[in-house]
Amino acid sequence: MLVSARSTPPRRFVNSAFWGPSTQIANIQGTGSVGFTSCLFNAWADKADAAISVASGDLIVTACEFQQAGGQVALGKDVKRAVISSNLFTGAANITNLATGDVQIGLNAQG
């Protein structure tokens, strides 16, 4: 899924399952906000890329399950705000945070 650089309205995905194989689940580039709540992420094929890659805008990922080890979320330097909380990670949490904005990460379970 691509959210293009021209995208400004908020996007919400609730109780959705994203099954691969695919290189990534989401590539987000817009200035609006994108949220994933109670979603399942499985089988993004390229472990070099995170399941969710965000170049800019705002991100909310809460109460989701990442069923594969490797990069789960990657935040670029132009991300303004992000909340990543209450998720289940397979293996260790692997969140790349290069954002200069306000990023809150917590209450995630790994294993």
DAWO-V7784 format. One record per pair of residues at least 6 apart in sequence whose ideal C-beta (glycine too) atoms are under 6 Angstrom apart, sorted by sequence separation. I is the first residue (numbers start at 1). J is the second residue. If there is no record, write none. Layout:
BEGIN
i->{I;I}
j->{J;J}
END
This chain:
BEGIN
i->{28;66;97;18;44;75;41;73;93;25;72;93;92;25;24;79;81;50;51;52;53;54;55;69;77;80;81;82;83;84;85;86;87;88;89;10;21;22;23;56;58;68;69;72;73;74;75;76;79;85;7;8;9;10;11;12;13;14;15;16;17;18;19;20;23;47;50;58;59;60;61;62;63;64;65;66;67;71;77;5;8;19;20;21;50;62;66;75;1;2;3;4;7;20;24;32;33;34;35;36;37;38;39;40;41;42;54;13;23;25;26;27;28;29;31;37;3;25;30;36;24;3}
j->{34;72;103;25;51;82;51;84;108;41;89;110;110;44;44;99;101;71;72;73;74;75;76;90;98;101;102;103;104;105;106;107;108;109;110;32;43;44;45;78;80;90;91;94;95;96;97;98;101;107;30;31;32;33;34;35;36;37;38;39;40;41;42;43;46;70;73;81;82;83;84;85;86;87;88;89;90;94;100;29;32;43;44;45;74;86;90;99;26;27;28;29;32;45;49;57;58;59;60;61;62;63;64;65;66;67;79;39;49;51;52;53;54;55;57;63;30;52;57;64;53;34}
END
